[in-house]
Amino acid sequence: MKADVGAGRRVAYVARHDGSDMRVSKECNSLLAAGFDVTYIGWDRAPGRDRPDPMPRVPKALYRRETGFGGGAGRSGGLGFLAHLRRELRRARPHVVHCVNEDLAFVAACLRPPGRYRLVCDVFDSIALRWSSAPAPVAFAARAVARAAHAASDVILVTDEARRARLGKHAAKAHVVANYPVDPGRELAFALPPADGPVRLYVAGSLTAGRGLETVAALLEEDAGIEVVCAGWVYDEPAQRFVELPGVSFHGTLTPDASLRLAAGCDAIVALYAPVNENNRMASPNKVYDALCVGRPVIINAETGISAWVAEVGAGFVVPYGDVAALRDVVARLRERRARAAEEAGRLRELFETGYSWTVAEQAMLAAYPSAR
């Protein structure tokens, strides 16, 4: 990467998070390494608690208010965060404001003085897709905010071509920056889990009721010969109960590298998304590519669009969402697979090396940035 790509241009990277999110940290670190002067403007929802910092060289301006994630918790303190954002944007005087999701891009567009900064709308989870199954007035408002953000943005980043295709007339200024991991090295794929004992499933990321936790919990209750290794952000009460179950080893919030190393000690990575809205059905999760990176199969539900690709290339197992019997069958197949674990790890790792590392996504992101100058 050329360190002079950014040429000292100031970027304010804005998200409703404390900066420990995997994609956020990858993008900020890449922008910093490319020569941009990056400031992260975010929300610390657990002030005073220890957390890993996967981007220690990036200055942070955090709004500190104790609250949960999502729903009413996300609204609690929302006005305070918006005031914080307005104040920090004035202080940073950025050339580029890089916002995670359309709601923040919409706010940044409203706050932008004429010609003051370029706007990048980075769509992790589109507000229109997240609220697609909500009552009609809410869904309409979400679509309106999304459309306004797309129109106001100079550059739009999306995680896959399917999401880019949904942007209509704004697709021309959209660029795909896929959810690929930073490669820790191919040797990790061959640090295999134990050949005997319980099957280990890795459950990580945003831990919430709509991520298949109840299905995994049902297998644990059956004593189906599994252990669950878990890490991430606990979003709700069902997730809190899950991480406290016997048979679940919860490791809290990790850096992306530490998460990959924990995943490598497991037999498979779980990526289940309740098909309750378009956002979940169009999920393009980093877990699929994390699994390839460490040479482990992914377990994904059939209702997601990417599941067809997973089945086609043999990257893992596809099950109906909420189907305990299907997941039980996968566990049995994982146990049988241990006899050829090294061979399977090598095959998946070779697939990863055909072009699914962060280096590829990073190049796509930096190529988009000149049009934001």
Protein Blocks (a to p, Z undefined) as FASTA:
>chain_A
ZZklnnopacdddddbehlafklmmmmmmmmmnopacddddddfbghiacddfblmbccd
dddddddeehjllmnoklmmmmmmmmmmmmnopabdcdehjklmmmmmmmpcghkbccdd
ddfbgfklmmmmgcfklmmmmmmmmmmmmmmpmbdcdfbfklmmmnmmmmmmgccddfbd
cdebjklmmmccdfedjdddddehjddfknommmmmmmmmnonopacddedjdfbfklmm
mmmpghiacebjadfklmmmmmmmpmbdcddddffbfklmmpccfklmmmmmnopacddd
fkbmklmmmmmnopaccddehilklmmmmmmmmmmmmmmmmmmmmmmmmmmmnopafklm
mmmmmmmmmmmZZ
